[in-house]
Amino acid sequence: MDTDWTQSLREKLDKHYAWPALYIFKFIVPKGKEGEVKQLFPLHIVKEKVSKNGNFISLTIQMMIPTSDTVIDVYLKTAKIEGLIAL
């Protein structure tokens, strides 16, 4: 991901959150890829919801995050998962 994107996201996060803060990550992945996301969050509860046709899984993770850079790090790690959509 380019530096313009990360800088823009950092500015938006810092404008809307007072760190540390509870942050909610939401992802949609093709069925079978949910394990790849869950392994990135071994200490957190991951809520799952299967799509109507069962082809996709929605994942929601709440985390106490210390800084906007930590949020960006999570998005960079999850971006490597094929088919993942971050909301």
PDB file of N, CA, C and O in Angstrom, chain B, residues numbered from 101:
ATOM      1  N   MET B 101       0.846  -1.172   0.000  1.00  0.00           N
ATOM      2  CA  MET B 101       0.000   0.000   0.000  1.00  0.00           C
ATOM      3  C   MET B 101       0.892   1.236   0.000  1.00  0.00           C
ATOM      4  O   MET B 101       1.963   1.249   0.608  1.00  0.00           O
ATOM      5  N   ASP B 102       0.438   2.251  -0.680  1.00  0.00           N
ATOM      6  CA  ASP B 102       1.297   3.411  -0.837  1.00  0.00           C
ATOM      7  C   ASP B 102       1.284   4.322   0.393  1.00  0.00           C
ATOM      8  O   ASP B 102       0.389   4.247   1.235  1.00  0.00           O
ATOM      9  N   THR B 103       2.281   5.166   0.470  1.00  0.00           N
ATOM     10  CA  THR B 103       2.431   6.039   1.628  1.00  0.00           C
ATOM     11  C   THR B 103       1.342   7.096   1.711  1.00  0.00           C
ATOM     12  O   THR B 103       0.996   7.532   2.809  1.00  0.00           O
ATOM     13  N   ASP B 104       0.789   7.522   0.565  1.00  0.00           N
ATOM     14  CA  ASP B 104      -0.316   8.484   0.593  1.00  0.00           C
ATOM     15  C   ASP B 104      -1.524   7.886   1.296  1.00  0.00           C
ATOM     16  O   ASP B 104      -2.192   8.554   2.085  1.00  0.00           O
ATOM     17  N   TRP B 105      -1.798   6.607   1.000  1.00  0.00           N
ATOM     18  CA  TRP B 105      -2.929   5.918   1.629  1.00  0.00           C
ATOM     19  C   TRP B 105      -2.717   5.815   3.126  1.00  0.00           C
ATOM     20  O   TRP B 105      -3.623   6.124   3.901  1.00  0.00           O
ATOM     21  N   THR B 106      -1.538   5.387   3.547  1.00  0.00           N
ATOM     22  CA  THR B 106      -1.292   5.215   4.975  1.00  0.00           C
ATOM     23  C   THR B 106      -1.318   6.559   5.710  1.00  0.00           C
ATOM     24  O   THR B 106      -1.838   6.645   6.823  1.00  0.00           O
ATOM     25  N   GLN B 107      -0.770   7.589   5.105  1.00  0.00           N
ATOM     26  CA  GLN B 107      -0.785   8.905   5.743  1.00  0.00           C
ATOM     27  C   GLN B 107      -2.208   9.438   5.856  1.00  0.00           C
ATOM     28  O   GLN B 107      -2.576  10.004   6.885  1.00  0.00           O
ATOM     29  N   SER B 108      -3.004   9.265   4.816  1.00  0.00           N
ATOM     30  CA  SER B 108      -4.398   9.704   4.840  1.00  0.00           C
ATOM     31  C   SER B 108      -5.180   8.965   5.920  1.00  0.00           C
ATOM     32  O   SER B 108      -5.934   9.578   6.677  1.00  0.00           O
ATOM     33  N   LEU B 109      -4.999   7.648   5.988  1.00  0.00           N
ATOM     34  CA  LEU B 109      -5.698   6.854   7.002  1.00  0.00           C
ATOM     35  C   LEU B 109      -5.254   7.270   8.396  1.00  0.00           C
ATOM     36  O   LEU B 109      -6.090   7.419   9.287  1.00  0.00           O
ATOM     37  N   ARG B 110      -3.956   7.460   8.602  1.00  0.00           N
ATOM     38  CA  ARG B 110      -3.430   7.878   9.902  1.00  0.00           C
ATOM     39  C   ARG B 110      -4.068   9.204  10.341  1.00  0.00           C
ATOM     40  O   ARG B 110      -4.465   9.349  11.497  1.00  0.00           O
ATOM     41  N   GLU B 111      -4.164  10.151   9.435  1.00  0.00           N
ATOM     42  CA  GLU B 111      -4.766  11.448   9.757  1.00  0.00           C
ATOM     43  C   GLU B 111      -6.233  11.304  10.147  1.00  0.00           C
ATOM     44  O   GLU B 111      -6.688  11.924  11.108  1.00  0.00           O
ATOM     45  N   LYS B 112      -6.968  10.488   9.402  1.00  0.00           N
ATOM     46  CA  LYS B 112      -8.392  10.276   9.705  1.00  0.00           C
ATOM     47  C   LYS B 112      -8.571   9.588  11.050  1.00  0.00           C
ATOM     48  O   LYS B 112      -9.429   9.974  11.843  1.00  0.00           O
ATOM     49  N   LEU B 113      -7.762   8.571  11.303  1.00  0.00           N
ATOM     50  CA  LEU B 113      -7.854   7.850  12.574  1.00  0.00           C
ATOM     51  C   LEU B 113      -7.531   8.770  13.749  1.00  0.00           C
ATOM     52  O   LEU B 113      -8.234   8.771  14.760  1.00  0.00           O
ATOM     53  N   ASP B 114      -6.468   9.547  13.606  1.00  0.00           N
ATOM     54  CA  ASP B 114      -6.081  10.438  14.693  1.00  0.00           C
ATOM     55  C   ASP B 114      -7.100  11.548  14.930  1.00  0.00           C
ATOM     56  O   ASP B 114      -7.216  12.067  16.040  1.00  0.00           O
ATOM     57  N   LYS B 115      -7.829  11.903  13.891  1.00  0.00           N
ATOM     58  CA  LYS B 115      -8.865  12.924  14.034  1.00  0.00           C
ATOM     59  C   LYS B 115     -10.083  12.389  14.796  1.00  0.00           C
ATOM     60  O   LYS B 115     -10.713  13.125  15.556  1.00  0.00           O
ATOM     61  N   HIS B 116     -10.413  11.104  14.591  1.00  0.00           N
ATOM     62  CA  HIS B 116     -11.638  10.535  15.148  1.00  0.00           C
ATOM     63  C   HIS B 116     -11.456   9.692  16.408  1.00  0.00           C
ATOM     64  O   HIS B 116     -12.442   9.339  17.055  1.00  0.00           O
ATOM     65  N   TYR B 117     -10.217   9.364  16.769  1.00  0.00           N
ATOM     66  CA  TYR B 117      -9.977   8.525  17.939  1.00  0.00           C
ATOM     67  C   TYR B 117      -8.990   9.195  18.878  1.00  0.00           C
ATOM     68  O   TYR B 117      -8.073   9.888  18.439  1.00  0.00           O
ATOM     69  N   ALA B 118      -9.182   8.984  20.175  1.00  0.00           N
ATOM     70  CA  ALA B 118      -8.227   9.398  21.199  1.00  0.00           C
ATOM     71  C   ALA B 118      -7.543   8.113  21.666  1.00  0.00           C
ATOM     72  O   ALA B 118      -8.157   7.294  22.349  1.00  0.00           O
ATOM     73  N   TRP B 119      -6.288   7.939  21.302  1.00  0.00           N
ATOM     74  CA  TRP B 119      -5.567   6.691  21.569  1.00  0.00           C
ATOM     75  C   TRP B 119      -5.069   6.653  23.002  1.00  0.00           C
ATOM     76  O   TRP B 119      -4.648   7.678  23.540  1.00  0.00           O
ATOM     77  N   PRO B 120      -5.114   5.475  23.632  1.00  0.00           N
ATOM     78  CA  PRO B 120      -5.609   4.197  23.131  1.00  0.00           C
ATOM     79  C   PRO B 120      -7.135   4.210  23.029  1.00  0.00           C
ATOM     80  O   PRO B 120      -7.820   4.952  23.734  1.00  0.00           O
ATOM     81  N   ALA B 121      -7.646   3.360  22.123  1.00  0.00           N
ATOM     82  CA  ALA B 121      -9.086   3.324  21.888  1.00  0.00           C
ATOM     83  C   ALA B 121      -9.520   1.919  21.461  1.00  0.00           C
ATOM     84  O   ALA B 121      -8.732   1.135  20.934  1.00  0.00           O
ATOM     85  N   LEU B 122     -10.790   1.633  21.705  1.00  0.00           N
ATOM     86  CA  LEU B 122     -11.380   0.389  21.215  1.00  0.00           C
ATOM     87  C   LEU B 122     -11.663   0.585  19.729  1.00  0.00           C
ATOM     88  O   LEU B 122     -12.362   1.520  19.341  1.00  0.00           O
ATOM     89  N   TYR B 123     -11.119  -0.295  18.908  1.00  0.00           N
ATOM     90  CA  TYR B 123     -11.284  -0.192  17.455  1.00  0.00           C
ATOM     91  C   TYR B 123     -11.911  -1.480  16.947  1.00  0.00           C
ATOM     92  O   TYR B 123     -11.554  -2.567  17.401  1.00  0.00           O
ATOM     93  N   ILE B 124     -12.835  -1.365  16.015  1.00  0.00           N
ATOM     94  CA  ILE B 124     -13.514  -2.529  15.457  1.00  0.00           C
ATOM     95  C   ILE B 124     -13.047  -2.742  14.025  1.00  0.00           C
ATOM     96  O   ILE B 124     -13.189  -1.868  13.170  1.00  0.00           O
ATOM     97  N   PHE B 125     -12.485  -3.922  13.783  1.00  0.00           N
ATOM     98  CA  PHE B 125     -12.091  -4.328  12.437  1.00  0.00           C
ATOM     99  C   PHE B 125     -13.204  -5.188  11.867  1.00  0.00           C
ATOM    100  O   PHE B 125     -13.753  -6.044  12.561  1.00  0.00           O
ATOM    101  N   LYS B 126     -13.538  -4.964  10.604  1.00  0.00           N
ATOM    102  CA  LYS B 126     -14.525  -5.790   9.904  1.00  0.00           C
ATOM    103  C   LYS B 126     -13.930  -6.222   8.572  1.00  0.00           C
ATOM    104  O   LYS B 126     -13.415  -5.412   7.802  1.00  0.00           O
ATOM    105  N   PHE B 127     -14.018  -7.512   8.329  1.00  0.00           N
ATOM    106  CA  PHE B 127     -13.480  -8.082   7.102  1.00  0.00           C
ATOM    107  C   PHE B 127     -14.495  -9.034   6.498  1.00  0.00           C
ATOM    108  O   PHE B 127     -15.311  -9.624   7.206  1.00  0.00           O
ATOM    109  N   ILE B 128     -14.436  -9.178   5.187  1.00  0.00           N
ATOM    110  CA  ILE B 128     -15.197 -10.211   4.483  1.00  0.00           C
ATOM    111  C   ILE B 128     -14.177 -11.032   3.714  1.00  0.00           C
ATOM    112  O   ILE B 128     -13.329 -10.493   3.003  1.00  0.00           O
ATOM    113  N   VAL B 129     -14.277 -12.354   3.872  1.00  0.00           N
ATOM    114  CA  VAL B 129     -13.346 -13.253   3.191  1.00  0.00           C
ATOM    115  C   VAL B 129     -14.115 -14.390   2.538  1.00  0.00           C
ATOM    116  O   VAL B 129     -15.206 -14.740   2.988  1.00  0.00           O
ATOM    117  N   PRO B 130     -13.554 -14.971   1.477  1.00  0.00           N
ATOM    118  CA  PRO B 130     -14.171 -16.158   0.901  1.00  0.00           C
ATOM    119  C   PRO B 130     -14.168 -17.294   1.934  1.00  0.00           C
ATOM    120  O   PRO B 130     -13.253 -17.406   2.750  1.00  0.00           O
ATOM    121  N   LYS B 131     -15.193 -18.118   1.882  1.00  0.00           N
ATOM    122  CA  LYS B 131     -15.270 -19.255   2.801  1.00  0.00           C
ATOM    123  C   LYS B 131     -13.980 -20.062   2.694  1.00  0.00           C
ATOM    124  O   LYS B 131     -13.498 -20.338   1.596  1.00  0.00           O
ATOM    125  N   GLY B 132     -13.435 -20.430   3.834  1.00  0.00           N
ATOM    126  CA  GLY B 132     -12.189 -21.176   3.871  1.00  0.00           C
ATOM    127  C   GLY B 132     -10.984 -20.312   4.190  1.00  0.00           C
ATOM    128  O   GLY B 132      -9.927 -20.835   4.542  1.00  0.00           O
ATOM    129  N   LYS B 133     -11.123 -19.002   4.074  1.00  0.00           N
ATOM    130  CA  LYS B 133     -10.020 -18.077   4.353  1.00  0.00           C
ATOM    131  C   LYS B 133     -10.116 -17.471   5.761  1.00  0.00           C
ATOM    132  O   LYS B 133      -9.215 -16.750   6.189  1.00  0.00           O
ATOM    133  N   GLU B 134     -11.203 -17.764   6.475  1.00  0.00           N
ATOM    134  CA  GLU B 134     -11.401 -17.145   7.785  1.00  0.00           C
ATOM    135  C   GLU B 134     -10.303 -17.520   8.783  1.00  0.00           C
ATOM    136  O   GLU B 134      -9.967 -16.729   9.664  1.00  0.00           O
ATOM    137  N   GLY B 135      -9.751 -18.714   8.647  1.00  0.00           N
ATOM    138  CA  GLY B 135      -8.673 -19.148   9.532  1.00  0.00           C
ATOM    139  C   GLY B 135      -7.428 -18.282   9.408  1.00  0.00           C
ATOM    140  O   GLY B 135      -6.726 -18.052  10.392  1.00  0.00           O
ATOM    141  N   GLU B 136      -7.153 -17.803   8.198  1.00  0.00           N
ATOM    142  CA  GLU B 136      -5.998 -16.935   7.985  1.00  0.00           C
ATOM    143  C   GLU B 136      -6.148 -15.615   8.737  1.00  0.00           C
ATOM    144  O   GLU B 136      -5.171 -15.074   9.257  1.00  0.00           O
ATOM    145  N   VAL B 137      -7.366 -15.106   8.790  1.00  0.00           N
ATOM    146  CA  VAL B 137      -7.615 -13.870   9.522  1.00  0.00           C
ATOM    147  C   VAL B 137      -7.552 -14.152  11.024  1.00  0.00           C
ATOM    148  O   VAL B 137      -6.926 -13.400  11.771  1.00  0.00           O
ATOM    149  N   LYS B 138      -8.190 -15.219  11.459  1.00  0.00           N
ATOM    150  CA  LYS B 138      -8.246 -15.537  12.882  1.00  0.00           C
ATOM    151  C   LYS B 138      -6.860 -15.764  13.479  1.00  0.00           C
ATOM    152  O   LYS B 138      -6.629 -15.426  14.640  1.00  0.00           O
ATOM    153  N   GLN B 139      -5.949 -16.320  12.717  1.00  0.00           N
ATOM    154  CA  GLN B 139      -4.614 -16.560  13.262  1.00  0.00           C
ATOM    155  C   GLN B 139      -3.849 -15.257  13.511  1.00  0.00           C
ATOM    156  O   GLN B 139      -2.885 -15.247  14.276  1.00  0.00           O
ATOM    157  N   LEU B 140      -4.264 -14.173  12.882  1.00  0.00           N
ATOM    158  CA  LEU B 140      -3.651 -12.871  13.132  1.00  0.00           C
ATOM    159  C   LEU B 140      -4.160 -12.240  14.432  1.00  0.00           C
ATOM    160  O   LEU B 140      -3.587 -11.264  14.917  1.00  0.00           O
ATOM    161  N   PHE B 141      -5.232 -12.796  14.989  1.00  0.00           N
ATOM    162  CA  PHE B 141      -5.849 -12.266  16.207  1.00  0.00           C
ATOM    163  C   PHE B 141      -6.021 -13.379  17.246  1.00  0.00           C
ATOM    164  O   PHE B 141      -7.141 -13.627  17.691  1.00  0.00           O
ATOM    165  N   PRO B 142      -4.939 -14.053  17.641  1.00  0.00           N
ATOM    166  CA  PRO B 142      -5.070 -15.222  18.513  1.00  0.00           C
ATOM    167  C   PRO B 142      -5.624 -14.921  19.906  1.00  0.00           C
ATOM    168  O   PRO B 142      -6.170 -15.817  20.550  1.00  0.00           O
ATOM    169  N   LEU B 143      -5.499 -13.700  20.377  1.00  0.00           N
ATOM    170  CA  LEU B 143      -5.942 -13.358  21.728  1.00  0.00           C
ATOM    171  C   LEU B 143      -7.292 -12.638  21.759  1.00  0.00           C
ATOM    172  O   LEU B 143      -7.718 -12.152  22.806  1.00  0.00           O
ATOM    173  N   HIS B 144      -7.955 -12.574  20.611  1.00  0.00           N
ATOM    174  CA  HIS B 144      -9.207 -11.816  20.530  1.00  0.00           C
ATOM    175  C   HIS B 144     -10.357 -12.694  20.058  1.00  0.00           C
ATOM    176  O   HIS B 144     -10.166 -13.682  19.349  1.00  0.00           O
ATOM    177  N   ILE B 145     -11.535 -12.309  20.468  1.00  0.00           N
ATOM    178  CA  ILE B 145     -12.742 -13.001  20.016  1.00  0.00           C
ATOM    179  C   ILE B 145     -13.075 -12.493  18.623  1.00  0.00           C
ATOM    180  O   ILE B 145     -13.160 -11.288  18.390  1.00  0.00           O
ATOM    181  N   VAL B 146     -13.262 -13.426  17.704  1.00  0.00           N
ATOM    182  CA  VAL B 146     -13.609 -13.095  16.327  1.00  0.00           C
ATOM    183  C   VAL B 146     -15.043 -13.556  16.087  1.00  0.00           C
ATOM    184  O   VAL B 146     -15.335 -14.751  16.129  1.00  0.00           O
ATOM    185  N   LYS B 147     -15.927 -12.606  15.837  1.00  0.00           N
ATOM    186  CA  LYS B 147     -17.321 -12.950  15.545  1.00  0.00           C
ATOM    187  C   LYS B 147     -17.446 -13.233  14.057  1.00  0.00           C
ATOM    188  O   LYS B 147     -16.950 -12.480  13.219  1.00  0.00           O
ATOM    189  N   GLU B 148     -18.118 -14.335  13.745  1.00  0.00           N
ATOM    190  CA  GLU B 148     -18.277 -14.744  12.347  1.00  0.00           C
ATOM    191  C   GLU B 148     -19.747 -14.739  11.957  1.00  0.00           C
ATOM    192  O   GLU B 148     -20.627 -15.035  12.765  1.00  0.00           O
ATOM    193  N   LYS B 149     -19.984 -14.397  10.707  1.00  0.00           N
ATOM    194  CA  LYS B 149     -21.336 -14.484  10.150  1.00  0.00           C
ATOM    195  C   LYS B 149     -21.190 -14.959   8.709  1.00  0.00           C
ATOM    196  O   LYS B 149     -20.453 -14.367   7.921  1.00  0.00           O
ATOM    197  N   VAL B 150     -21.894 -16.027   8.376  1.00  0.00           N
ATOM    198  CA  VAL B 150     -21.841 -16.601   7.038  1.00  0.00           C
ATOM    199  C   VAL B 150     -22.812 -15.849   6.134  1.00  0.00           C
ATOM    200  O   VAL B 150     -23.916 -15.500   6.552  1.00  0.00           O
ATOM    201  N   SER B 151     -22.399 -15.603   4.898  1.00  0.00           N
ATOM    202  CA  SER B 151     -23.259 -14.900   3.947  1.00  0.00           C
ATOM    203  C   SER B 151     -24.476 -15.762   3.583  1.00  0.00           C
ATOM    204  O   SER B 151     -24.513 -16.962   3.854  1.00  0.00           O
ATOM    205  N   LYS B 152     -25.443 -15.128   2.977  1.00  0.00           N
ATOM    206  CA  LYS B 152     -26.704 -15.792   2.619  1.00  0.00           C
ATOM    207  C   LYS B 152     -26.469 -17.068   1.808  1.00  0.00           C
ATOM    208  O   LYS B 152     -27.096 -18.093   2.076  1.00  0.00           O
ATOM    209  N   ASN B 153     -25.577 -17.016   0.826  1.00  0.00           N
ATOM    210  CA  ASN B 153     -25.310 -18.183  -0.009  1.00  0.00           C
ATOM    211  C   ASN B 153     -24.186 -19.064   0.528  1.00  0.00           C
ATOM    212  O   ASN B 153     -23.892 -20.113  -0.044  1.00  0.00           O
ATOM    213  N   GLY B 154     -23.561 -18.643   1.618  1.00  0.00           N
ATOM    214  CA  GLY B 154     -22.518 -19.433   2.243  1.00  0.00           C
ATOM    215  C   GLY B 154     -21.159 -19.344   1.584  1.00  0.00           C
ATOM    216  O   GLY B 154     -20.265 -20.129   1.901  1.00  0.00           O
ATOM    217  N   ASN B 155     -20.988 -18.400   0.669  1.00  0.00           N
ATOM    218  CA  ASN B 155     -19.717 -18.281  -0.042  1.00  0.00           C
ATOM    219  C   ASN B 155     -18.702 -17.393   0.672  1.00  0.00           C
ATOM    220  O   ASN B 155     -17.501 -17.490   0.417  1.00  0.00           O
ATOM    221  N   PHE B 156     -19.178 -16.536   1.557  1.00  0.00           N
ATOM    222  CA  PHE B 156     -18.312 -15.579   2.241  1.00  0.00           C
ATOM    223  C   PHE B 156     -18.566 -15.605   3.734  1.00  0.00           C
ATOM    224  O   PHE B 156     -19.634 -16.006   4.196  1.00  0.00           O
ATOM    225  N   ILE B 157     -17.552 -15.165   4.483  1.00  0.00           N
ATOM    226  CA  ILE B 157     -17.651 -15.069   5.926  1.00  0.00           C
ATOM    227  C   ILE B 157     -17.326 -13.630   6.316  1.00  0.00           C
ATOM    228  O   ILE B 157     -16.321 -13.070   5.879  1.00  0.00           O
ATOM    229  N   SER B 158     -18.183 -13.042   7.139  1.00  0.00           N
ATOM    230  CA  SER B 158     -17.935 -11.722   7.691  1.00  0.00           C
ATOM    231  C   SER B 158     -17.291 -11.922   9.061  1.00  0.00           C
ATOM    232  O   SER B 158     -17.784 -12.702   9.875  1.00  0.00           O
ATOM    233  N   LEU B 159     -16.188 -11.213   9.312  1.00  0.00           N
ATOM    234  CA  LEU B 159     -15.471 -11.328  10.573  1.00  0.00           C
ATOM    235  C   LEU B 159     -15.401  -9.956  11.242  1.00  0.00           C
ATOM    236  O   LEU B 159     -15.075  -8.959  10.598  1.00  0.00           O
ATOM    237  N   THR B 160     -15.709  -9.913  12.531  1.00  0.00           N
ATOM    238  CA  THR B 160     -15.645  -8.686  13.308  1.00  0.00           C
ATOM    239  C   THR B 160     -14.754  -8.929  14.517  1.00  0.00           C
ATOM    240  O   THR B 160     -14.935  -9.898  15.253  1.00  0.00           O
ATOM    241  N   ILE B 161     -13.786  -8.031  14.712  1.00  0.00           N
ATOM    242  CA  ILE B 161     -12.850  -8.151  15.818  1.00  0.00           C
ATOM    243  C   ILE B 161     -12.754  -6.804  16.520  1.00  0.00           C
ATOM    244  O   ILE B 161     -12.498  -5.786  15.877  1.00  0.00           O
ATOM    245  N   GLN B 162     -12.958  -6.790  17.837  1.00  0.00           N
ATOM    246  CA  GLN B 162     -12.790  -5.581  18.631  1.00  0.00           C
ATOM    247  C   GLN B 162     -11.459  -5.676  19.364  1.00  0.00           C
ATOM    248  O   GLN B 162     -11.149  -6.694  19.982  1.00  0.00           O
ATOM    249  N   MET B 163     -10.682  -4.611  19.289  1.00  0.00           N
ATOM    250  CA  MET B 163      -9.371  -4.609  19.944  1.00  0.00           C
ATOM    251  C   MET B 163      -9.116  -3.252  20.588  1.00  0.00           C
ATOM    252  O   MET B 163      -9.533  -2.215  20.072  1.00  0.00           O
ATOM    253  N   MET B 164      -8.430  -3.276  21.716  1.00  0.00           N
ATOM    254  CA  MET B 164      -7.935  -2.033  22.299  1.00  0.00           C
ATOM    255  C   MET B 164      -6.617  -1.743  21.591  1.00  0.00           C
ATOM    256  O   MET B 164      -5.668  -2.522  21.669  1.00  0.00           O
ATOM    257  N   ILE B 165      -6.578  -0.621  20.907  1.00  0.00           N
ATOM    258  CA  ILE B 165      -5.447  -0.274  20.047  1.00  0.00           C
ATOM    259  C   ILE B 165      -4.708   0.924  20.649  1.00  0.00           C
ATOM    260  O   ILE B 165      -5.344   1.902  21.041  1.00  0.00           O
ATOM    261  N   PRO B 166      -3.366   0.860  20.729  1.00  0.00           N
ATOM    262  CA  PRO B 166      -2.627   1.965  21.334  1.00  0.00           C
ATOM    263  C   PRO B 166      -2.434   3.193  20.435  1.00  0.00           C
ATOM    264  O   PRO B 166      -2.407   4.320  20.929  1.00  0.00           O
ATOM    265  N   THR B 167      -2.299   2.981  19.113  1.00  0.00           N
ATOM    266  CA  THR B 167      -2.032   4.106  18.205  1.00  0.00           C
ATOM    267  C   THR B 167      -2.624   3.829  16.822  1.00  0.00           C
ATOM    268  O   THR B 167      -2.985   2.697  16.501  1.00  0.00           O
ATOM    269  N   SER B 168      -2.715   4.864  16.028  1.00  0.00           N
ATOM    270  CA  SER B 168      -3.195   4.700  14.650  1.00  0.00           C
ATOM    271  C   SER B 168      -2.236   3.832  13.837  1.00  0.00           C
ATOM    272  O   SER B 168      -2.664   3.132  12.919  1.00  0.00           O
ATOM    273  N   ASP B 169      -0.953   3.871  14.163  1.00  0.00           N
ATOM    274  CA  ASP B 169       0.017   3.034  13.445  1.00  0.00           C
ATOM    275  C   ASP B 169      -0.275   1.552  13.627  1.00  0.00           C
ATOM    276  O   ASP B 169      -0.027   0.755  12.722  1.00  0.00           O
ATOM    277  N   THR B 170      -0.800   1.177  14.789  1.00  0.00           N
ATOM    278  CA  THR B 170      -1.161  -0.221  15.039  1.00  0.00           C
ATOM    279  C   THR B 170      -2.323  -0.633  14.146  1.00  0.00           C
ATOM    280  O   THR B 170      -2.332  -1.747  13.621  1.00  0.00           O
ATOM    281  N   VAL B 171      -3.299   0.244  13.967  1.00  0.00           N
ATOM    282  CA  VAL B 171      -4.421  -0.040  13.067  1.00  0.00           C
ATOM    283  C   VAL B 171      -3.894  -0.260  11.651  1.00  0.00           C
ATOM    284  O   VAL B 171      -4.289  -1.212  10.978  1.00  0.00           O
ATOM    285  N   ILE B 172      -3.023   0.601  11.211  1.00  0.00           N
ATOM    286  CA  ILE B 172      -2.457   0.488   9.864  1.00  0.00           C
ATOM    287  C   ILE B 172      -1.673  -0.806   9.720  1.00  0.00           C
ATOM    288  O   ILE B 172      -1.759  -1.463   8.682  1.00  0.00           O
ATOM    289  N   ASP B 173      -0.903  -1.187  10.747  1.00  0.00           N
ATOM    290  CA  ASP B 173      -0.160  -2.449  10.711  1.00  0.00           C
ATOM    291  C   ASP B 173      -1.092  -3.646  10.529  1.00  0.00           C
ATOM    292  O   ASP B 173      -0.787  -4.567   9.771  1.00  0.00           O
ATOM    293  N   VAL B 174      -2.228  -3.630  11.225  1.00  0.00           N
ATOM    294  CA  VAL B 174      -3.193  -4.723  11.090  1.00  0.00           C
ATOM    295  C   VAL B 174      -3.723  -4.782   9.660  1.00  0.00           C
ATOM    296  O   VAL B 174      -3.795  -5.860   9.070  1.00  0.00           O
ATOM    297  N   TYR B 175      -4.090  -3.639   9.104  1.00  0.00           N
ATOM    298  CA  TYR B 175      -4.596  -3.617   7.730  1.00  0.00           C
ATOM    299  C   TYR B 175      -3.543  -4.086   6.729  1.00  0.00           C
ATOM    300  O   TYR B 175      -3.875  -4.763   5.755  1.00  0.00           O
ATOM    301  N   LEU B 176      -2.291  -3.738   6.954  1.00  0.00           N
ATOM    302  CA  LEU B 176      -1.219  -4.189   6.054  1.00  0.00           C
ATOM    303  C   LEU B 176      -1.034  -5.701   6.131  1.00  0.00           C
ATOM    304  O   LEU B 176      -0.788  -6.349   5.114  1.00  0.00           O
ATOM    305  N   LYS B 177      -1.152  -6.264   7.328  1.00  0.00           N
ATOM    306  CA  LYS B 177      -1.021  -7.722   7.484  1.00  0.00           C
ATOM    307  C   LYS B 177      -2.190  -8.452   6.831  1.00  0.00           C
ATOM    308  O   LYS B 177      -1.993  -9.463   6.156  1.00  0.00           O
ATOM    309  N   THR B 178      -3.403  -7.945   7.029  1.00  0.00           N
ATOM    310  CA  THR B 178      -4.569  -8.626   6.473  1.00  0.00           C
ATOM    311  C   THR B 178      -4.658  -8.462   4.959  1.00  0.00           C
ATOM    312  O   THR B 178      -5.273  -9.288   4.285  1.00  0.00           O
ATOM    313  N   ALA B 179      -4.057  -7.417   4.424  1.00  0.00           N
ATOM    314  CA  ALA B 179      -4.099  -7.170   2.978  1.00  0.00           C
ATOM    315  C   ALA B 179      -3.420  -8.290   2.181  1.00  0.00           C
ATOM    316  O   ALA B 179      -3.655  -8.431   0.981  1.00  0.00           O
ATOM    317  N   LYS B 180      -2.587  -9.076   2.843  1.00  0.00           N
ATOM    318  CA  LYS B 180      -1.900 -10.172   2.187  1.00  0.00           C
ATOM    319  C   LYS B 180      -2.789 -11.402   1.994  1.00  0.00           C
ATOM    320  O   LYS B 180      -2.408 -12.340   1.293  1.00  0.00           O
ATOM    321  N   ILE B 181      -3.965 -11.400   2.610  1.00  0.00           N
ATOM    322  CA  ILE B 181      -4.885 -12.534   2.498  1.00  0.00           C
ATOM    323  C   ILE B 181      -5.706 -12.395   1.220  1.00  0.00           C
ATOM    324  O   ILE B 181      -6.418 -11.410   1.021  1.00  0.00           O
ATOM    325  N   GLU B 182      -5.592 -13.392   0.370  1.00  0.00           N
ATOM    326  CA  GLU B 182      -6.255 -13.371  -0.935  1.00  0.00           C
ATOM    327  C   GLU B 182      -7.775 -13.317  -0.775  1.00  0.00           C
ATOM    328  O   GLU B 182      -8.364 -14.118  -0.050  1.00  0.00           O
ATOM    329  N   GLY B 183      -8.395 -12.361  -1.463  1.00  0.00           N
ATOM    330  CA  GLY B 183      -9.846 -12.244  -1.480  1.00  0.00           C
ATOM    331  C   GLY B 183     -10.420 -11.461  -0.327  1.00  0.00           C
ATOM    332  O   GLY B 183     -11.636 -11.277  -0.267  1.00  0.00           O
ATOM    333  N   LEU B 184      -9.592 -10.987   0.599  1.00  0.00           N
ATOM    334  CA  LEU B 184     -10.090 -10.253   1.769  1.00  0.00           C
ATOM    335  C   LEU B 184     -10.557  -8.860   1.382  1.00  0.00           C
ATOM    336  O   LEU B 184      -9.907  -8.164   0.602  1.00  0.00           O
ATOM    337  N   ILE B 185     -11.690  -8.466   1.940  1.00  0.00           N
ATOM    338  CA  ILE B 185     -12.212  -7.113   1.790  1.00  0.00           C
ATOM    339  C   ILE B 185     -12.284  -6.518   3.184  1.00  0.00           C
ATOM    340  O   ILE B 185     -12.943  -7.072   4.064  1.00  0.00           O
ATOM    341  N   ALA B 186     -11.606  -5.381   3.394  1.00  0.00           N
ATOM    342  CA  ALA B 186     -11.656  -4.677   4.673  1.00  0.00           C
ATOM    343  C   ALA B 186     -12.733  -3.616   4.593  1.00  0.00           C
ATOM    344  O   ALA B 186     -12.807  -2.866   3.619  1.00  0.00           O
ATOM    345  N   LEU B 187     -13.565  -3.553   5.611  1.00  0.00           N
ATOM    346  CA  LEU B 187     -14.640  -2.548   5.636  1.00  0.00           C
ATOM    347  C   LEU B 187     -14.292  -1.447   6.603  1.00  0.00           C
ATOM    348  O   LEU B 187     -15.066  -0.505   6.771  1.00  0.00           O
TER     349      LEU B 187
END
